[in-house]
Amino acid sequence: MTITEILQFADRLVFAHRGKHLDDIQETVIKGVWQGKTYENIAQECNRSESRIRDVGYQLWKTFSESLGEDINKSNFRSTIERLHIQEKSSISSIYRANCNFNFGSQTLYQYQKYPQDSQIKDTTKRTYQDLSIAPTINPAYFYGRTQELEILSNYIFHQKTRLMSVLGLSGIGKTTLVKRFIDLNIQQFDVVIWRHLKLVKSLNSLMTDLLKKISIENQNILISDEQFTQFLDLLSRQKCLIVLDDVQNIFISRKFAGQYQTKHTEYQNLFQAIAQTEHQSCLILISQEKAQEMTALDRELYPIQCLELGGLDNSAGIEIIQEYKLQDRDSWLNLNNMYVGNPLYLQYICTLIKDIFQDQVSQLIAEENLIITEEMKLLFDTSYQKMSDIEKQIVLKISKCDENISIEDLKKSCSLSSIDIINGLQSLKRRYLLNPIKTNNTLFSLSSLFKEYIKNFQMQN
């Protein structure tokens, strides 16, 4: 088989499955893998990061696997396609139930469908009811890294049948972007997909009414009544739904420990627990900057819940963001990514500042004595600080004054707080993703370097 035949075949598979033709990077990955090249070599040839090439490859193998009904990966891609080609030429392809025709190169007509044993795989042509009107639009060309996180989401939802999960992390870390990218890649696996922002929802009752009305467009047997809660759980049982609730931290109370519900929103806790404890085929994803308490209180042995906590991007993905800004001093890009902890939003802010003030020269910013907190970052940290309890504020102020990592015993000596207040305060800070526990013989704690710099500036201004 020639490369042209392979690309034609792959293009038809991708178009039939995703409704889009192969782009340049996908073609480069397929050519490279067919020729036995490593992801690293392919990345060098097309001037992309290795993590980006791995991500493209992962999505291609996923598409091919779903289309052909067997597990396809980088290692077996060539051998699988060659085997299928031989089977087709030998007329063995009649074991497949053909309803899709693909011109396999310029010579033969290749007919395929699912393997007999894969009859349970969802028909990808089935129409999905979706309401993503307030979800972000994600351009795949500007989605960096997160290959492993996408795999984790797929495993949790499709294999472990997780009913309730949280995607958690600092503001700007990429929680919303990750979940939306996952949906873009897997939307045909669900009967219903709906995205809502809790900062735009007045109450749980109004959310239930909204969801049921939306679904009733496609399901006339669903009626709006006083039994909305029961109806919603019934919906999750009868159809495979993916419901995303973004900005969940907006229903938590400020100036208390993390994850505590406002009085008017306590019914959400009952909803989340019911979704985890009731048998159904759907999944509710919570996107939040704080971990809800029931996400750790529920017994995971009995109830399928999961938390995906996002850290910063790896070096190659972070450098890709910096590269988009066409900054100078390439040998300083890695240092810049580490300084801003691989946070995609922080990197965008600081790269814009470098272009505006330092004439694209990264080295000039790095030469500054202190970390630079942009005004946009300061607003994000202001919000986090204002949500803290007084106990948490005392703890972060003490930690910010220390040049070294601090232990619980050190905090007991320097804070006018009880032991239990210190321990609960540390746990709450960890649930806000502002505290870094360091595992040694005696557990130590530190703040993110950027948040620590913000606290120092805050003290000077007050």
C-alpha positions in Angstrom: 0.0 0.0 0.0 1.2 3.5 -0.8 1.2 6.5 1.5 -1.4 8.1 -0.7 -3.7 5.1 -0.3 -3.3 5.1 3.5 -4.1 8.9 3.7 -7.1 8.4 1.5 -8.4 5.6 3.7 -7.6 7.5 6.9 -9.3 10.6 5.6 -12.5 8.7 4.9 -12.6 7.1 8.3 -12.0 10.5 10.0 -14.6 12.2 7.9 -17.2 9.5 8.4 -16.6 9.6 12.2 -16.0 13.3 12.9 -17.4 15.1 9.8 -14.0 16.7 9.1 -11.1 15.8 6.8 -7.6 15.2 7.9 -5.6 18.4 8.6 -1.9 18.9 7.9 -0.7 17.7 11.4 -2.8 14.6 11.3 -1.5 13.7 7.8 2.1 14.2 9.1 1.5 11.9 12.1 0.0 9.2 10.0 2.8 9.4 7.5 5.4 9.3 10.2 3.9 6.4 12.1 3.5 4.4 8.9 7.2 5.0 8.2 8.1 3.8 11.7 9.2 7.2 13.1 8.9 8.2 16.8 6.7 10.9 18.0 9.8 12.9 18.8 11.1 12.7 15.2 7.6 13.6 13.9 7.5 16.6 16.2 10.9 17.9 15.0 9.9 17.5 11.4 6.7 19.6 11.7 8.1 22.0 14.4 5.6 21.0 17.0 6.0 19.8 20.6 6.2 16.1 21.2 3.1 16.3 23.6 1.1 18.0 20.8 2.0 15.2 18.3 1.1 12.5 21.0 -2.2 14.2 21.5 -3.0 14.2 17.7 -2.0 10.6 17.6 -4.1 9.6 20.5 -7.2 11.2 18.9 -6.5 9.5 15.6 -6.1 6.0 17.2 -9.3 6.6 19.1 -11.2 7.5 16.0 -9.8 4.5 14.0 -10.6 2.2 17.0 -14.2 3.3 17.2 -14.7 3.2 13.4 -13.1 -0.2 12.8 -14.3 -1.9 16.0 -10.9 -2.9 17.4 -8.1 -1.4 19.5 -5.7 0.5 17.3 -2.7 2.3 18.6 0.7 3.6 17.3 2.3 0.2 17.7 -0.2 -1.8 15.7 -1.5 0.8 13.3 0.5 -0.3 10.3 0.1 -4.1 10.9 -3.7 -3.7 11.5 -4.3 -1.7 8.3 -2.2 -4.1 6.2 -4.1 -7.0 7.7 -7.5 -5.4 6.8 -6.2 -4.7 3.3 -5.2 -8.3 2.8 -8.5 -9.5 4.2 -10.4 -7.3 1.8 -8.3 -8.5 -1.2 -9.0 -12.1 -0.1 -12.7 -11.4 0.1 -12.7 -12.2 3.8 -14.2 -8.8 4.4 -17.6 -10.4 4.1 -17.5 -11.1 7.8 -18.3 -7.5 8.4 -21.7 -6.0 8.0 -21.1 -3.5 5.3 -23.0 -0.3 5.2 -20.2 2.2 4.6 -18.2 2.2 1.4 -14.6 3.6 1.2 -12.5 3.8 -1.9 -9.3 2.2 -0.5 -6.8 4.0 -2.7 -7.3 4.0 -6.4 -7.6 0.3 -6.9 -10.2 -1.3 -4.6 -13.5 -0.7 -2.8 -13.2 -1.4 0.9 -16.3 -2.1 2.8 -16.4 -2.1 6.5 -18.7 -1.7 9.5 -18.3 -2.9 13.1 -16.9 -6.3 14.0 -19.7 -8.7 15.0 -18.6 -8.7 18.6 -18.8 -4.9 18.7 -22.5 -4.6 18.0 -23.0 -2.8 21.3 -20.9 0.2 20.2 -23.0 3.3 19.8 -24.0 4.2 16.3 -22.0 7.4 15.7 -24.6 8.8 13.3 -27.2 8.9 16.1 -28.4 12.4 16.7 -27.4 13.8 20.1 -29.5 16.5 21.9 -27.0 19.1 23.0 -27.1 22.6 24.5 -23.6 24.0 24.6 -24.6 27.5 23.9 -22.7 28.9 26.9 -19.8 26.5 26.7 -16.5 27.9 25.2 -15.4 27.1 21.6 -12.1 25.3 21.7 -9.9 25.4 18.6 -8.0 22.1 18.5 -4.9 24.0 17.1 -4.7 25.9 20.4 -5.4 23.1 22.8 -2.1 22.3 24.5 -1.0 19.1 26.2 -3.5 17.3 28.5 -3.3 14.0 26.6 -3.1 12.1 29.9 -6.0 14.0 31.4 -8.2 13.3 28.4 -7.4 9.6 28.8 -8.3 9.8 32.5 -11.6 11.4 31.8 -12.4 8.8 29.1 -11.5 6.0 31.5 -13.6 7.4 34.4 -16.7 8.0 32.3 -16.7 5.2 29.8 -15.0 2.4 31.6 -15.4 3.0 35.3 -19.0 4.4 34.7 -18.4 7.3 37.0 -21.7 9.1 37.9 -20.3 12.1 39.6 -16.9 13.7 39.1 -15.2 17.0 39.8 -12.6 18.7 37.6 -10.7 20.9 40.0 -7.8 23.4 40.2 -6.8 27.0 40.3 -8.4 29.6 38.2 -6.9 29.6 34.7 -5.4 26.1 35.0 -7.6 24.9 32.1 -10.5 23.0 33.7 -13.2 24.3 31.5 -11.0 24.0 28.4 -10.2 20.3 29.2 -13.9 19.3 29.7 -15.1 21.1 26.6 -12.3 19.4 24.5 -13.4 16.0 25.9 -17.0 16.7 24.9 -15.9 17.8 21.4 -14.1 14.5 20.9 -16.8 12.3 22.5 -20.1 14.0 22.0 -21.6 11.2 19.9 -21.2 8.8 22.8 -24.1 10.5 24.7 -27.8 10.9 24.1 -27.9 14.3 25.8 -25.1 16.9 26.5 -25.9 20.1 28.4 -23.5 22.7 29.8 -24.5 25.2 32.5 -22.7 27.9 34.6 -23.8 28.0 38.2 -23.0 31.7 38.4 -25.8 32.3 36.0 -28.4 30.0 37.8 -30.6 31.4 40.6 -31.5 28.2 42.3 -31.5 24.5 42.0 -35.2 24.6 41.3 -34.7 26.9 38.3 -31.8 24.7 37.1 -34.0 21.6 37.2 -36.8 23.4 35.4 -34.4 24.6 32.7 -32.9 21.1 32.2 -36.2 19.3 32.0 -37.6 21.9 29.5 -34.6 21.5 27.3 -34.8 17.8 27.3 -38.5 17.8 26.7 -38.0 19.3 23.3 -36.6 15.9 22.2 -38.6 13.8 24.8 -42.2 14.9 24.8 -43.1 12.4 27.5 -41.2 14.4 30.1 -43.5 16.7 31.9 -42.7 19.7 34.2 -44.3 19.2 37.6 -43.5 19.5 41.3 -41.5 16.2 41.1 -38.6 17.7 39.1 -36.0 16.0 41.2 -37.4 12.6 40.6 -37.9 13.3 36.9 -34.3 14.4 36.5 -32.9 11.2 38.1 -35.3 9.2 35.8 -33.9 11.1 32.8 -30.3 10.1 33.8 -31.5 6.5 34.0 -33.3 6.3 30.7 -30.8 8.1 28.6 -27.0 8.5 28.6 -26.6 12.1 29.6 -23.5 14.2 30.2 -24.4 17.3 32.3 -21.6 19.9 33.0 -22.0 22.4 35.8 -19.2 25.1 35.6 -18.2 27.6 38.3 -19.5 25.4 41.1 -17.5 27.4 43.6 -20.2 30.1 43.2 -22.6 28.1 45.4 -20.1 27.9 48.2 -20.0 30.4 51.0 -17.2 33.0 51.4 -15.1 33.6 54.5 -15.7 29.9 55.6 -13.6 26.8 55.0 -13.7 25.6 51.3 -16.6 23.6 49.9 -19.3 24.7 52.3 -22.6 25.5 50.7 -24.5 28.8 51.0 -27.7 28.4 52.9 -29.8 29.0 49.7 -27.8 26.3 47.8 -27.7 23.4 50.3 -30.1 21.4 48.1 -27.3 21.0 45.6 -25.5 18.7 48.1 -28.6 16.5 48.2 -28.6 16.4 44.3 -24.9 15.5 44.1 -25.2 12.8 46.6 -28.3 11.4 44.9 -26.6 11.3 41.5 -23.7 9.4 43.1 -25.9 6.9 45.0 -28.6 6.2 42.4 -28.1 3.7 39.7 -28.1 5.3 36.2 -26.0 5.5 33.0 -25.2 9.2 33.0 -22.5 11.5 34.4 -22.5 14.9 36.1 -19.2 16.8 35.9 -18.6 19.6 38.4 -16.0 22.2 37.4 -14.8 24.1 40.4 -11.9 26.0 42.1 -12.9 24.4 45.4 -13.5 20.7 46.2 -17.0 20.1 47.6 -16.9 18.2 50.9 -19.0 15.3 49.7 -16.5 14.5 47.0 -14.3 13.1 49.8 -17.0 12.1 52.3 -18.7 9.6 50.0 -17.4 6.0 50.0 -15.8 5.5 46.6 -16.0 1.7 47.1 -19.8 2.0 47.0 -20.4 5.1 44.9 -18.7 5.8 41.6 -17.3 9.3 42.1 -13.9 10.7 41.0 -11.9 13.9 41.2 -9.5 15.0 38.6 -7.2 17.7 40.0 -5.3 19.7 37.4 -1.8 20.9 37.8 0.2 23.1 35.5 1.0 22.1 31.9 4.1 20.1 31.2 7.1 22.0 29.9 6.5 21.2 26.2 2.9 22.3 26.3 3.8 25.5 28.2 6.5 26.3 25.8 4.0 25.9 22.9 1.9 28.7 24.4 4.9 30.9 24.7 5.9 30.1 21.1 2.5 31.4 19.9 3.5 34.9 21.1 6.7 34.8 19.0 8.8 35.9 22.0 12.6 36.1 21.9 15.2 34.3 24.1 14.0 30.8 23.4 16.5 29.4 25.9 14.5 31.3 28.6 11.1 29.9 27.7 11.4 26.9 30.0 12.3 29.1 32.9 9.3 31.3 32.2 6.9 28.4 32.1 8.3 27.2 35.5 8.0 30.7 37.0 4.3 30.8 36.1 3.7 27.2 37.1 2.5 26.0 33.7 -0.8 27.9 34.2 -2.1 28.5 30.7 -3.9 31.8 31.7 -1.0 33.1 33.7 1.3 32.4 30.7 -1.0 34.3 28.4 -1.1 37.3 30.7 2.7 37.4 31.2 3.5 36.8 27.5 1.2 39.7 26.6 3.1 41.9 29.2 6.4 40.9 27.8 5.3 41.9 24.3 3.9 45.2 25.6 6.7 46.3 27.9 9.9 44.3 27.3 9.8 44.2 23.4 9.4 40.5 23.2 12.5 39.8 25.3 11.8 37.1 27.9 15.2 37.6 29.5 14.4 41.1 30.5 11.4 40.0 32.6 13.4 37.2 34.1 16.1 39.7 35.1 13.6 41.5 37.4 14.3 40.8 41.1 10.8 39.7 41.9 8.1 37.7 40.3 5.8 40.0 38.3 2.1 39.7 39.2 0.1 41.2 36.4 -3.1 43.1 37.2 -5.2 40.3 35.7 -3.5 37.8 38.0 -4.0 40.1 41.0 -7.7 40.1 40.3 -7.8 36.3 40.3 -5.8 36.2 43.6 -8.0 38.9 45.1 -11.1 36.7 44.5 -9.4 33.7 46.1 -8.2 35.7 49.1 -11.6 37.2 49.7 -13.2 33.8 49.9 -10.9 32.5 52.6 -11.8 32.2 56.2 -10.0 34.3 58.8 -8.2 31.2 60.0 -6.8 30.6 56.4 -5.8 34.2 56.1 -3.7 34.0 59.3 -2.0 30.8 58.1 -1.1 32.1 54.6 0.2 35.4 56.1 2.5 33.4 58.4 3.7 31.0 55.6 4.4 34.0 53.3 6.9 35.4 55.8 8.9 32.2 55.9 11.7 31.7 53.4 11.6 27.9 54.0 8.8 25.4 54.1 6.8 25.3 57.3 5.5 22.5 59.5 2.3 22.3 61.6 4.5 22.6 64.7 6.0 25.8 63.4 2.5 27.2 62.8 1.4 26.3 66.3 4.2 28.3 67.7 3.7 31.4 65.5 -0.1 31.5 65.2 -2.6 32.4 67.9 -4.8 29.5 66.7 -5.7 26.1 68.2 -4.3 23.0 66.8 -7.6 21.9 65.2 -8.0 25.3 63.6 -4.6 25.1 62.0 -5.2 21.5 60.7 -8.7 22.4 59.3 -7.3 25.6 57.8 -4.5 23.8 56.1 -7.0 21.2 54.7 -9.2 24.0 53.4 -6.3 25.8 51.7 -5.4 22.5 50.0 -9.0 22.2 48.8 -8.5 25.6 47.2 -5.3 24.5 45.5 -3.3 27.2 47.1 -1.2 25.0 49.4 1.5 22.6 48.5 2.1 19.8 51.0 5.7 18.5 50.8 6.2 14.9 51.9 9.1 14.4 54.2 9.6 12.6 57.6 7.7 15.7 59.0 5.1 17.0 56.5 5.9 20.5 55.5 3.8 23.1 53.6 4.5 25.9 51.1 2.5 28.3 49.1 2.6 28.6 45.3 5.4 31.0 44.5 3.0 33.4 42.7 0.4 33.4 45.5 3.2 33.9 48.0 4.4 37.0 46.0 0.8 38.2 45.9 0.4 37.9 49.7 3.7 39.8 50.3 2.5 42.6 48.0 -0.9 42.5 49.8 0.8 43.0 53.2 2.8 45.9 51.9 -0.3 47.6 50.6 -2.1 47.1 53.8 
